Amino acid sequence: MRRQAGDPARWRRRAARVALLALLCLLAGVPAKPLVDLGPQQAVRSLNPQMGVHT
């Protein structure tokens, strides 16, 4: 027996796949929260600014 083009089960499966794909696309654009808060960035002070310079 051949299925008709308007089979409700087929449309439900297709709609579920499209909804899942749309949800995955939305979640892919959301940035992940860091697991650990690192705090403010630190600055380095030096008496000899040439020290540690790589050539």
VMD Tcl script that builds the backbone (N, CA, C; Angstrom):
set m [mol new atoms 165]
animate dup $m
set s [atomselect $m all]
$s set {name element resname resid chain x y z} {
  {N N MET 1 A 0.842 -1.172 0.000}
  {CA C MET 1 A 0.000 0.000 0.000}
  {C C MET 1 A 0.894 1.243 0.000}
  {N N ARG 2 A 0.557 2.168 -0.813}
  {CA C ARG 2 A 1.356 3.376 -0.952}
  {C C ARG 2 A 0.776 4.494 -0.095}
  {N N ARG 3 A 1.663 5.257 0.556}
  {CA C ARG 3 A 1.184 6.369 1.389}
  {C C ARG 3 A 0.793 7.555 0.526}
  {N N GLN 4 A -0.182 8.274 1.004}
  {CA C GLN 4 A -0.602 9.474 0.298}
  {C C GLN 4 A 0.305 10.632 0.705}
  {N N ALA 5 A 0.332 11.669 -0.121}
  {CA C ALA 5 A 1.192 12.826 0.149}
  {C C ALA 5 A 0.738 13.581 1.396}
  {N N GLY 6 A -0.519 13.474 1.754}
  {CA C GLY 6 A -1.042 14.209 2.896}
  {C C GLY 6 A -1.112 13.389 4.169}
  {N N ASP 7 A -0.265 12.380 4.309}
  {CA C ASP 7 A -0.261 11.510 5.485}
  {C C ASP 7 A 0.102 12.332 6.727}
  {N N PRO 8 A -0.798 12.394 7.738}
  {CA C PRO 8 A -0.536 13.227 8.925}
  {C C PRO 8 A 0.706 12.803 9.708}
  {N N ALA 9 A 0.979 11.507 9.790}
  {CA C ALA 9 A 2.150 11.052 10.543}
  {C C ALA 9 A 3.435 11.531 9.871}
  {N N ARG 10 A 3.449 11.510 8.566}
  {CA C ARG 10 A 4.632 11.975 7.829}
  {C C ARG 10 A 4.860 13.463 8.059}
  {N N TRP 11 A 3.792 14.238 8.028}
  {CA C TRP 11 A 3.926 15.682 8.245}
  {C C TRP 11 A 4.348 15.986 9.676}
  {N N ARG 12 A 3.863 15.201 10.638}
  {CA C ARG 12 A 4.269 15.418 12.037}
  {C C ARG 12 A 5.758 15.145 12.217}
  {N N ARG 13 A 6.242 14.068 11.616}
  {CA C ARG 13 A 7.680 13.752 11.709}
  {C C ARG 13 A 8.517 14.848 11.056}
  {N N ARG 14 A 8.072 15.295 9.906}
  {CA C ARG 14 A 8.814 16.349 9.211}
  {C C ARG 14 A 8.785 17.649 10.016}
  {N N ALA 15 A 7.643 17.995 10.598}
  {CA C ALA 15 A 7.538 19.208 11.414}
  {C C ALA 15 A 8.416 19.105 12.661}
  {N N ALA 16 A 8.483 17.912 13.254}
  {CA C ALA 16 A 9.336 17.717 14.430}
  {C C ALA 16 A 10.804 17.879 14.056}
  {N N ARG 17 A 11.204 17.359 12.910}
  {CA C ARG 17 A 12.599 17.511 12.465}
  {C C ARG 17 A 12.943 18.967 12.199}
  {N N VAL 18 A 12.034 19.687 11.558}
  {CA C VAL 18 A 12.272 21.105 11.271}
  {C C VAL 18 A 12.342 21.899 12.574}
  {N N ALA 19 A 11.467 21.599 13.527}
  {CA C ALA 19 A 11.489 22.295 14.817}
  {C C ALA 19 A 12.785 22.000 15.569}
  {N N LEU 20 A 13.245 20.760 15.534}
  {CA C LEU 20 A 14.498 20.402 16.193}
  {C C LEU 20 A 15.682 21.110 15.540}
  {N N LEU 21 A 15.691 21.170 14.229}
  {CA C LEU 21 A 16.764 21.864 13.517}
  {C C LEU 21 A 16.761 23.357 13.848}
  {N N ALA 22 A 15.578 23.966 13.918}
  {CA C ALA 22 A 15.483 25.382 14.271}
  {C C ALA 22 A 15.979 25.621 15.693}
  {N N LEU 23 A 15.641 24.731 16.612}
  {CA C LEU 23 A 16.095 24.860 17.996}
  {C C LEU 23 A 17.613 24.735 18.079}
  {N N LEU 24 A 18.179 23.786 17.353}
  {CA C LEU 24 A 19.636 23.622 17.351}
  {C C LEU 24 A 20.334 24.845 16.770}
  {N N CYS 25 A 19.762 25.438 15.740}
  {CA C CYS 25 A 20.348 26.650 15.152}
  {C C CYS 25 A 20.305 27.808 16.141}
  {N N LEU 26 A 19.220 27.933 16.880}
  {CA C LEU 26 A 19.125 29.002 17.879}
  {C C LEU 26 A 20.121 28.788 19.011}
  {N N LEU 27 A 20.254 27.560 19.469}
  {CA C LEU 27 A 21.171 27.276 20.574}
  {C C LEU 27 A 22.629 27.384 20.151}
  {N N ALA 28 A 22.923 27.192 18.883}
  {CA C ALA 28 A 24.307 27.295 18.404}
  {C C ALA 28 A 24.800 28.736 18.468}
  {N N GLY 29 A 23.892 29.702 18.404}
  {CA C GLY 29 A 24.285 31.109 18.436}
  {C C GLY 29 A 24.409 31.681 19.833}
  {N N VAL 30 A 24.022 30.937 20.852}
  {CA C VAL 30 A 24.077 31.427 22.232}
  {C C VAL 30 A 25.476 31.184 22.795}
  {N N PRO 31 A 26.148 32.247 23.280}
  {CA C PRO 31 A 27.487 32.029 23.845}
  {C C PRO 31 A 27.413 31.254 25.158}
  {N N ALA 32 A 28.377 30.396 25.367}
  {CA C ALA 32 A 28.422 29.584 26.587}
  {C C ALA 32 A 28.938 30.421 27.753}
  {N N LYS 33 A 28.372 30.187 28.940}
  {CA C LYS 33 A 28.857 30.887 30.124}
  {C C LYS 33 A 30.149 30.227 30.587}
  {N N PRO 34 A 31.140 31.034 31.021}
  {CA C PRO 34 A 32.376 30.419 31.529}
  {C C PRO 34 A 32.102 29.662 32.824}
  {N N LEU 35 A 32.820 28.564 33.032}
  {CA C LEU 35 A 32.622 27.758 34.228}
  {C C LEU 35 A 33.215 28.428 35.460}
  {N N VAL 36 A 34.284 29.220 35.267}
  {CA C VAL 36 A 34.969 29.874 36.381}
  {C C VAL 36 A 35.103 31.351 36.062}
  {N N ASP 37 A 34.756 32.216 37.017}
  {CA C ASP 37 A 34.923 33.653 36.845}
  {C C ASP 37 A 36.382 34.007 37.133}
  {N N LEU 38 A 37.088 34.527 36.131}
  {CA C LEU 38 A 38.515 34.799 36.274}
  {C C LEU 38 A 38.812 36.144 36.928}
  {N N GLY 39 A 37.869 37.029 36.986}
  {CA C GLY 39 A 38.105 38.327 37.598}
  {C C GLY 39 A 38.763 39.288 36.626}
  {N N PRO 40 A 39.143 40.480 37.126}
  {CA C PRO 40 A 39.738 41.475 36.230}
  {C C PRO 40 A 41.137 41.061 35.771}
  {N N GLN 41 A 41.518 41.552 34.606}
  {CA C GLN 41 A 42.836 41.243 34.064}
  {C C GLN 41 A 43.894 42.014 34.842}
  {N N GLN 42 A 45.035 41.388 35.067}
  {CA C GLN 42 A 46.104 42.011 35.835}
  {C C GLN 42 A 47.085 42.710 34.909}
  {N N ALA 43 A 47.732 43.773 35.433}
  {CA C ALA 43 A 48.762 44.500 34.692}
  {C C ALA 43 A 50.113 44.210 35.335}
  {N N VAL 44 A 51.152 44.197 34.518}
  {CA C VAL 44 A 52.502 43.917 35.000}
  {C C VAL 44 A 53.291 45.213 35.038}
  {N N ARG 45 A 53.985 45.443 36.154}
  {CA C ARG 45 A 54.875 46.607 36.277}
  {C C ARG 45 A 56.306 46.097 36.331}
  {N N SER 46 A 57.200 46.841 35.693}
  {CA C SER 46 A 58.590 46.398 35.649}
  {C C SER 46 A 59.527 47.593 35.767}
  {N N LEU 47 A 60.662 47.383 36.461}
  {CA C LEU 47 A 61.697 48.409 36.530}
  {C C LEU 47 A 62.566 48.359 35.277}
  {N N ASN 48 A 62.646 47.209 34.632}
  {CA C ASN 48 A 63.435 47.037 33.419}
  {C C ASN 48 A 62.495 46.559 32.308}
  {N N PRO 49 A 61.937 47.482 31.510}
  {CA C PRO 49 A 60.950 47.081 30.508}
  {C C PRO 49 A 61.519 46.227 29.379}
  {N N GLN 50 A 62.866 46.165 29.223}
  {CA C GLN 50 A 63.467 45.363 28.158}
  {C C GLN 50 A 63.560 43.889 28.535}
  {N N MET 51 A 63.431 43.587 29.790}
  {CA C MET 51 A 63.576 42.207 30.238}
  {C C MET 51 A 62.413 41.357 29.712}
  {N N GLY 52 A 62.748 40.210 29.166}
  {CA C GLY 52 A 61.714 39.311 28.670}
  {C C GLY 52 A 61.293 39.578 27.241}
  {N N VAL 53 A 61.968 40.501 26.545}
  {CA C VAL 53 A 61.628 40.790 25.154}
  {C C VAL 53 A 62.264 39.728 24.273}
  {N N HIS 54 A 61.473 39.134 23.419}
  {CA C HIS 54 A 61.980 38.100 22.517}
  {C C HIS 54 A 62.257 38.707 21.156}
  {N N THR 55 A 63.305 38.238 20.526}
  {CA C THR 55 A 63.635 38.754 19.191}
  {C C THR 55 A 63.289 37.733 18.137}
}
mol reanalyze $m
mol bondsrecalc $m
mol representation Tube
mol addrep $m
